[in-house]
Amino acid sequence: MPYRILDHTADIGIEATAPDVPTLFSEAVRACAAVILDAPPGEPVAEAPVAVEAQDLAALLAALLGEALWTFESTSKLPVAAELEVSATTAAGTLRCMETATVGGPAIKAVTYHQLLVERSDDGWRARVFFDV
Amino acid sequence: METRSVGPYEWEVPVGEVPGMRVPGRVFADEELIAKAREDRALEQVANVATLPGIVRASYAMPDIHWGYGFPVGGVAATDVDAGGVISPGGVGFDICCGVRLLRSDLTIPDVQEHLGALSSRLGERIPRGVGAKGMLRLDRAELAGVMRDGAAWVLARGLGWESDLERCEDHGALEGADPAAVSDRAYDRGAPQCGSLGAGNHFLEIQLVDAIYDDAAADAFELSDGVVCVMLHTGSRGLGHQVCTDEVKTFDTLMRRAGISVPDRQLACGPVDSAEARRYLGAMAAAANFARANRHALAHGVRATFEEVLGRTAEDMGMRLVYDVAHNLAKIERYVVDGRERDLCVHRKGATRAFGAGHPELADRYRAAGQPVIVPGSMGTHSYVLVGTDAGRDKAFWSTCHGAGRAMSRTQAKKRMSGTRVRDELADAGVLVNATHPGLLAEEAPYAYKDVARVVDTCEGAGLSRKVARLRPLAVIKG
């Protein structure tokens, strides 16, 4: 399963897995959308450019998800996937978005660094992120 | 995580439970609340906070403690500014200066009973709420900078609210040291359309009725009496505060690595209070805090205007004066005697409320004899409380007490137990009107998802952190 939602007493988390880092980041964007929708995201029909930098892959993912949330807040387009080129400290490319989204889940305030993780796994990569809701 | 009883309502997490602990953890709880705290990772977070450089006395947790991010919710930590003590933006949280404002009135049940439906409905229409809602005030960049600098006074100067509101507000409606220039463009963009909006999630507005008085003298000072109608609102600094914290956690994560500081959880990212980054953060945090004060001030104006419209009387005639406005996510530099020496401490309160005892010089004259009012919202359908700070609170936990009931159940668990519409219907059966933009989300905030707020405030009283003054029963709830 490429992503799953993690339980938390007050907030909510996601865990994503993928064979490579760009796909991992895209799955994390999809998982974030699933939290917002409280349902599996639909197909993307719109795009938004994105470019972030940070000091390591985990912080990079947090920054990317922060941009996804900002895109949703400022344009109402909900990113559900990403096509990215990722280095150790940068990620740039395109957020792929649903044009309109019916919010069914809790409002996400922010991406936290709590237990933030991007690491190699036996068969690829794994990420964990908690959101403040 | 080991916890041992060290007194009535007090539990210690010994040094050593997490590597690098500099002080013990100290949790204020009764047997049931400590058992609840053991169920998630809250106590581990208490121990993690105890590793922060410069922390003094203990890493404290209030009785409404639960698992948060970095700090536990209900966490209090003070660091010695002149001894390398740190500040952690995550120890304030994303919703900087989230807090509660309580309006009292001279109205009683006969005045409002027939109008509750109309009040609830019109408040729902007039008070911007929910995800993406635009605020009552639309601000350009210069105006937003003014809000961040002057807080509630900026809104007052535009003719909204009453002069007397300011002295009835923590910090008189504006935290000193705000630096709007330290706030990012993204935070400006997020804050500009949101001043005067409630938000979503656990933020709410409630019409309530005082149904018990525990301390007559303090209740008199707070102008509360049995049977009067009040309005409580709970919200914070909206997207502006969220963005300030997002920006600063990233900055401090980098600073921490450069400074060679190691913490058990990256969300505890921190740096010396005596550093350029910390000074910048404190300026940005105060700016966001002032936005939150202005936000609640504007919303209270909307509440008064709605009552005037529905009941056909002026707010002055109805006696709709502010009781108080408290923050429960903030860091402040406060002065305490520790180990026989007076020191400046950076006191983080994350899901905890400052609670000055009687006589504190920072209190407005009207509260100095009684002590600081503390407003503790319950969960939808349960009582809320007004407390007062105590003399003992200073040495117990740097004049801090609880901030609410505290979650007991995850959102997923809460939704499995009951649908949101059923929660709404059950509350209606219990005499509580609920007006929600997304009834389906009500289950996440259902009363059963929270701890027993009565137990929490009783534990605060038993531990000496605060005393009960009044209890308020909900009549109508307006949710985002």
Contacts between the chains, C-beta under 8 A, distances in Angstrom:
chain1	res1	chain2	res2	distance
A	5	B	412	7.5
A	7	B	410	4.6
A	7	B	412	5.3
A	7	B	413	7.4
A	8	B	67	6.4
A	8	B	410	6.0
A	9	B	40	4.8
A	9	B	42	7.6
A	9	B	66	4.7
A	9	B	67	4.3
A	9	B	407	5.1
A	9	B	408	7.6
A	9	B	409	7.4
A	9	B	410	5.6
A	10	B	66	6.0
A	10	B	67	6.6
A	10	B	68	6.2
A	10	B	73	6.0
A	10	B	407	4.8
A	10	B	410	7.9
A	11	B	68	7.4
A	11	B	69	6.1
A	12	B	411	6.5
A	54	B	250	7.0
A	55	B	253	7.2
A	55	B	254	5.8
A	55	B	257	7.0
A	58	B	266	7.6
A	59	B	250	6.7
A	59	B	253	6.4
A	62	B	250	7.8
A	63	B	250	7.2
A	66	B	246	5.8
A	70	B	186	7.0
A	70	B	190	7.9
A	73	B	132	7.0
A	73	B	190	6.9
A	73	B	239	6.6
A	74	B	189	7.2
A	76	B	132	7.2
A	103	B	131	5.6
A	103	B	438	7.3
A	104	B	440	6.8
A	105	B	441	7.8
A	106	B	200	7.6
A	106	B	201	6.0
A	106	B	411	6.2
A	106	B	441	6.7
A	106	B	444	6.1
A	107	B	131	4.7
A	107	B	199	7.3
A	107	B	200	4.2
A	107	B	201	5.4
A	107	B	480	7.9
A	109	B	94	5.0
A	109	B	95	6.3
A	109	B	201	7.6
A	109	B	242	4.8
A	110	B	94	4.2
A	110	B	242	4.6
A	110	B	245	6.5
A	110	B	246	5.3
A	111	B	246	7.1
A	112	B	69	4.1
A	112	B	70	7.2
A	112	B	90	7.5
A	112	B	94	7.7
A	112	B	249	7.8
A	112	B	267	5.2
A	113	B	69	7.8
A	113	B	70	7.4
A	113	B	90	7.2
A	113	B	249	5.8
A	113	B	253	6.5
A	113	B	265	7.5
A	113	B	266	3.8
A	113	B	267	4.3
A	113	B	269	6.5
A	114	B	68	7.8
A	114	B	69	3.5
A	114	B	70	5.5
A	114	B	90	7.9
A	114	B	265	6.0
A	114	B	266	7.4
A	114	B	267	4.1
A	115	B	265	6.7
A	116	B	266	5.5
A	116	B	267	7.6
A	130	B	69	5.6
A	132	B	69	6.2
A	132	B	93	7.4
A	132	B	94	4.8
A	132	B	95	7.7
A	132	B	242	7.6
A	133	B	201	6.2
A	133	B	411	7.5
